[in-house]
């Protein structure tokens, strides 16, 4: 959840870190993520090994340009060959909270409990406890609806999913009770 820091309200301490400290932090997290993916996602290991890249070579944002590109068609083919995630999932299957299918099809395992970047964006936009937000993104076949839902809840806001119907069953929709 959010915290108080500096001269105002911030989601977390990263927003108030001095630039050099934040850059060091981000570089450390990048190196950790690459190392973790290499150790836990067979496809990442295979792609890096084929490109002759060791995880230790990816230490700064500039190093990202060394990484091989995986195109959508490559991902779809790998998922067909190695279902369901093509060897790209680096988390244990029992920790996957939801699976979404996006056009391709591409199967996307979602583990919301580890994702806070959407919440940070909503916090920066001013969403707080007591706000009621109508979320018009869909909750099926695409992760946007649920990611926004959980992120808004992380900010303390109430989230109201908007359902799309051909004809209202009980007359016109109203915003009664909404603040």
Buried (B, 14 or more C-beta within 10 A) or exposed (E): EBEEBEEEEBBBEBBBBEEEEBEEEBBEEBBEEBBBBBEEBBBBBEBBEEEEBEBEEBEEEEBEEEBEEBEEEBBBEBBEEEEEBBBBBBBEEEEBEEEBBEEEEBBBBBEBEEBBEBBBBBBEEEBEEEBEBEBEBBBEEBBBBBBBBBBBBBBBBEBBBEEEEEEEEEEEEEEEEEE
